[in-house]
Amino acid sequence: MTPSTSDVTVEVNGNRMEMEPIHDGPYAGMPKEVLLKYSRQKKFVWARNILTACVILTILALLSMVIALIAVSPACQKFFQTSPIYQIYPKSFADSNNDGMGDINGIRSKLAYLGDDLNIETVWLNPVYDSPQIDNGYDVSDYRSIWPLFGTMADMEELITDLHDRGMKLIMDFVPNHTSDQHKWFNASSHPNHTDHEQYKDYYIWVDSTNGTSTGLPNNWQSVFPGNANSPAWEWNENREQFYYHAFYKEQPDLNLRNDQVLQELEDIMAYWMDMGVDGFRCDALAFMLESKSLRDNPLKDDTQPPSYENMYPDYTENQNGVHEIVASWRNLLKKYSSEPGVYRFMETEVYNEDIDIIMRYYGTEWQEEADFPMNFLLIDIGNDPSSWSGKNIEATVLKWMQNMPQSKWPNWVVGNHDNSRLVTRLGEKRARCTSFLTLTLSGTPGIYYGEEIGMTDYSMSDQTDFRDPERTPMQWDDTATAGFCYNCTPWLAVNPNNNDINVEAAKTEPTSMLSMYQDLLQLRSEVTFLRGWLCVVNSTQRSIVFVREMTGTQSYLVAINFDDGSSDTVDLTAFDTILPESGEIVAASDMTTSGNRQLRNLQIEAETGLVISFKRGGYFNQEASMSGRCFNPRKVCVNVIGLLEVC
Ligand code: GLC
């Protein structure tokens, strides 16, 4: 529209002014006054408002898209997801000063073995705190100092630095349920005349006798250790003329975790170690943290038998209300200590229970985060009876964890530790290989108990002091009398004489050794398909389990394990002939010998053998309707909602 002559007569400050119309464009060269006149017209005001609104809306939309994308994007994998957790029993790993006791500097001297030979990034140490060692360090007398035979706090700092320099992480054992009876808190708590008694008197669980004397036990609660019939969990204290509660040995009084001061002390201890640089905690015996205030008797499993820990349902002594709030508060603390880039503080919890829901609860809920994972002992719970190690039962065990695990959580698999007979002793060498083969190829974090990787076995000695000593003997580094654990020394526990054959040095040079199998699998599992890919449990028979690891755009692998020691097995996979080609290539075998191509549709697996077979897929198992409920992928750690793999 071209303005008419009259349009350019405007009033400015009460004076009418004639303005020169300029004709070389519709509004070109208009003076400010004229522009203002037009711009105030309703139609222009509207147009302008609409445009401004559009710009603001577009910015908001873009912003929310960015926020949404960040929110749904998969997180980079954390350290506990990319490496197995290698458990070191400090007394038995390596002794640097030849006093017969393993120590921190001994551990430092073996980091190349862990990091370079085994590709391990995460190490968990059983307790190294000062302790009278009634329960091998699980009776802590000072959470802020190191047991002198293990070394000094300076050694500990060096260990943390050495590990971090190698890109490795350190998990400490955290013992919140009880202290040693030699802890200064217990000393003050148990002595009414102690100058600090007032401050510490409620740090432990003190209960009056029912008859005023040491015979008036408060109830029938029994202690886990020594675990015989009639081992009351109550110990009489003459000074206070009261009983104190101990879920474990009497030298391990339970802390009163209903006391806020105690909770604060524990958080301060965690903070102390995180300030020192530790990367997380394995939290000990959490189920025992609270006891019912009602002090009701636990029901007996068998009324005709005397009370014992094994013969009672721990209805009033384990997994009581309130336990999860405590764990969640630790998670909050760990989060505060995870704010620096690249720093993440990890938590795993030790809870044994037959009820899977009770275990899973330690993952936390959608609203209340707790552990990164509760330790998964299902494979240990299977027991030692060879008939329990059927393909069907292993499948049921794997599915039990995976199907009950809350969405987006991370699985883990433990097959041995310092409280259980060693894997090879329980299952024999070949089946132990099969079991490690399983945990190293499933999705999730495998645990490796020191020496498991070379096939160490239990050794029962005559002068055994703890019933778990057989699985805690010195690491077998070589075939010398003291196994290279120490030199010219007497190890604190006798060396298993089978170190002649079973030792790291020999295993390193033997291409078919258990160690070589571990090395192969640890290498393989650093591939993205194993780290983040789908796990689809494809089929099982009485003898074998077959599962697949797959992921968009990466190599697919079939894992087939026959646990039976008698005969080979054939697993029918013809139902998947659109996905599986005729044959695939064996890329790892538990016997370190079997190789070549293998027919896949009727898959043959030798007795007590595990195979990883790579194949050119014709599709994805996780997209098959028939696989519903059998495929698992913690989505957040794999691909984002638009199907892109997060590269970290
Ligand atoms: C945990 C430890 C075990 C210890 C007990 C008491 O179960 O693994 O070794 O004896 O707690 O602290």
Boltz pocket constraint, residues with backbone or C-beta under 6 A from the ligand:
constraints:
  - pocket:
      binder: B
      contacts: [[A, 135], [A, 138], [A, 139], [A, 175], [A, 248], [A, 284], [A, 285], [A, 350], [A, 418], [A, 419]]
      max_distance: 6.0
